[in-house]
């Protein structure tokens, strides 16, 4: 049976981080958009999609609760949501990840998640410098991050930590210190994201006003390369531009995205790629709830992906993986030889030394890795 | 109409002194157009002309006027362009007239082009009627304008007609002055035909249409006419006048102005300045024609997308039909591929052609920095005309190089004399003369290299005099200068389209500034790109574009692939606007960067 990836979006946070432009709302227990009301809608969507999956003969092999901050849900609400996943989705012992923030996690909640089938936690640690954490608008400190990790370690076979690089005032030495500390804890998986200033965030305004100084391009590159080298020396495989894993602990859910496989996204503003169509759910809470209450799916923007676009997406996403894109997989998927379809692009990128090919794969070179956008963009026609 | 009731006249003025508005009022007052047909500045037909408030192409119109003496007069108004680039066209229209209205802004007084135009009118022995316009402005100073007329030009201030073209004040007086003061045309109507072609345009249905002033004889439909320059014979199918729309009249007699359609397929056969005569009873000699307008400024036009090459050629051909002053020939650049080296009367002319190509023909262009034509003498005595810096021979082969010099006239309030002198000196100007127009305004005459004017003289003059200076120039000839070619090397390879010619003393400074400007303009590439400026083998400046360090999107936008794609597509679109030379991607504006230094 074909495996399927399912994503559930929980659009609530205690507070908005200064750099974040994801769809999330402050968590409140009153008003017209509470977590309880939202979950009613989400469970309805879950029921509809679950039935579809079953009738299509699909199994859910990865399930990912992201946000927002899923762990802001009250334990009874979380329990209800997870039970509904069991009830409606054709789960086939999936990799089941929940995103959590150190400040929002309790021993009881952790036990409950593990008991209900969650086997992977992604902890938003970001940094171990309390001052920088506070200036980013994060609500936890380094001590809480470590406690949260220790708690999770005992309950989940795979714990991933999200860390940030290229933060205001951060040096590569400081980043390495942070990496050294978290490696000592021994997580199975690490994601290291470079801070990106998104329009419309508080951070963007601070940068524009000159209140916040970002490290320069050279320093950012040093962070990336030194961080990579360090993590590899500690036994983590660099398998995607921003992701590192101990053997057997790569994030299967995210691999679905990168290998341009179909997935279903449920919840407010969630994205899906399913049967050749990409769509986004409505981003408006009221529409989301009313449509589902009326038994309708809350799909908003929808586009059919042409074969050309699918081939481009396969390159743009697949080259994020250090293994690269397999010629055989491409041939099987599209019935065409990747090297012929993108002959010119590959020649050009090879002349720049940005990609390399072997018998089976095309991948980013060491030189291409830090400037991968140049490579990705080349494949878009 | 009898010749004694015909008046042929032009309007000449410095830019912005109200020439087109006055022309519109004359049309309105004589009922040539109904109020409904009037759009602002009727005679400026090109969109660009209306937008920029300038006249580019000359136009002609016939006005029927019932004068106060009870007689009806035919007034042929030939509108003229108002920019120094188009002096040549002004001269053409003046040759078809007996009189000119000299419009002076009552608030501004006499400006550089006022004088230039007066001299042209005097060369053609025209009766000049001064018109002091914009007298409704609070800042108008009619007495001062009159004094300037007397002291600077030598016309009686009392003869000036006072108008406000904007409000319509004084328009009748202008029409009466034309009737009373402009001489009626003379010319034997029974004599063999001589008609001067003063303009022409191409109509895709009727072919080339000649705009003519009949000097002697009569022109009628079905007549076999002969072009005196090449002897070609055509049969006239339609004759008419401009009202201002083309209106068929069936004939034109000596003294009159109108158009001729004669199945001329090639616009070259209605060459401006040629004389039309009758095939079976030709005139003995042609009228004095015009000198061909020689392009003063050249630049390369390249299609940003090389697939547009043929479209660009077609568009240039079409523009050329109605603009004989535009020249173009194919050229190839190693950096930019196939394009055209185009010649223009001046910078404004160049900008207008560029804008028309982009707007009317929707061709995205890469334009190289404009340059003048250099005369290079080789050691073996051979003389070369260099219209592209790339073609300048190496210094070792050169005996000498000469460049065009102009006589520049700047008129400014005396507070700015120091600033303007400083600017002219900086631009290698040679002081010739300084005169006070009155107690507050000064004329400076400098001789300077045209190439310096092509650079940024206009902009600098404007900024250093807060827009109070006016400027005009005319070519005075070629002079030897110590000129060198500066090449720009990117990643070790010379980029031909970036080469420029500069005076030896300034070459190093300009080379350094251009290299530094290019470092700003060219985005970081995958590898380090050295920029060098060199004279021959000698490197005079060096800069480095650092390699792109980090350009990768780490963030995982969940399953939002569309967002990732959009970010990358934006990056890709930026790249498409660049020209790839070797492995280096160069943005379009880099090819004009040499203009924005100094």
HADDOCK unambig.tbl for C-alpha pairs under 7 A between the chains (distance, minus, plus):
assign (segid A and resid 193 and name CA) (segid B and resid 554 and name CA) 5.37 0.50 0.50
assign (segid A and resid 193 and name CA) (segid B and resid 555 and name CA) 5.93 0.50 0.50
assign (segid A and resid 194 and name CA) (segid B and resid 554 and name CA) 5.99 0.50 0.50
assign (segid A and resid 217 and name CA) (segid B and resid 549 and name CA) 6.04 0.50 0.50
assign (segid A and resid 217 and name CA) (segid B and resid 550 and name CA) 6.38 0.50 0.50
assign (segid A and resid 218 and name CA) (segid B and resid 549 and name CA) 6.24 0.50 0.50
assign (segid A and resid 221 and name CA) (segid B and resid 549 and name CA) 6.13 0.50 0.50
assign (segid A and resid 221 and name CA) (segid B and resid 550 and name CA) 5.71 0.50 0.50
assign (segid A and resid 241 and name CA) (segid B and resid 554 and name CA) 6.44 0.50 0.50
assign (segid A and resid 242 and name CA) (segid B and resid 554 and name CA) 5.52 0.50 0.50
assign (segid A and resid 257 and name CA) (segid B and resid 559 and name CA) 6.41 0.50 0.50
assign (segid A and resid 271 and name CA) (segid B and resid 559 and name CA) 5.46 0.50 0.50
assign (segid A and resid 271 and name CA) (segid B and resid 560 and name CA) 5.75 0.50 0.50
assign (segid A and resid 272 and name CA) (segid B and resid 559 and name CA) 6.70 0.50 0.50
assign (segid A and resid 370 and name CA) (segid B and resid 549 and name CA) 6.88 0.50 0.50
assign (segid A and resid 370 and name CA) (segid B and resid 550 and name CA) 5.00 0.50 0.50
assign (segid A and resid 370 and name CA) (segid B and resid 551 and name CA) 6.15 0.50 0.50
assign (segid A and resid 370 and name CA) (segid B and resid 552 and name CA) 6.13 0.50 0.50
assign (segid A and resid 371 and name CA) (segid B and resid 549 and name CA) 6.87 0.50 0.50
assign (segid A and resid 371 and name CA) (segid B and resid 550 and name CA) 5.13 0.50 0.50
assign (segid A and resid 371 and name CA) (segid B and resid 551 and name CA) 4.27 0.50 0.50
assign (segid A and resid 371 and name CA) (segid B and resid 552 and name CA) 5.29 0.50 0.50
assign (segid A and resid 372 and name CA) (segid B and resid 551 and name CA) 6.39 0.50 0.50
assign (segid A and resid 372 and name CA) (segid B and resid 552 and name CA) 5.14 0.50 0.50
assign (segid A and resid 373 and name CA) (segid B and resid 551 and name CA) 5.72 0.50 0.50
assign (segid A and resid 373 and name CA) (segid B and resid 552 and name CA) 4.85 0.50 0.50
assign (segid A and resid 373 and name CA) (segid B and resid 553 and name CA) 6.78 0.50 0.50
assign (segid A and resid 373 and name CA) (segid B and resid 568 and name CA) 6.83 0.50 0.50
assign (segid A and resid 377 and name CA) (segid B and resid 568 and name CA) 5.12 0.50 0.50
assign (segid A and resid 377 and name CA) (segid B and resid 569 and name CA) 6.42 0.50 0.50
assign (segid A and resid 377 and name CA) (segid B and resid 571 and name CA) 6.83 0.50 0.50
assign (segid A and resid 377 and name CA) (segid B and resid 572 and name CA) 5.60 0.50 0.50
assign (segid A and resid 380 and name CA) (segid B and resid 569 and name CA) 6.88 0.50 0.50
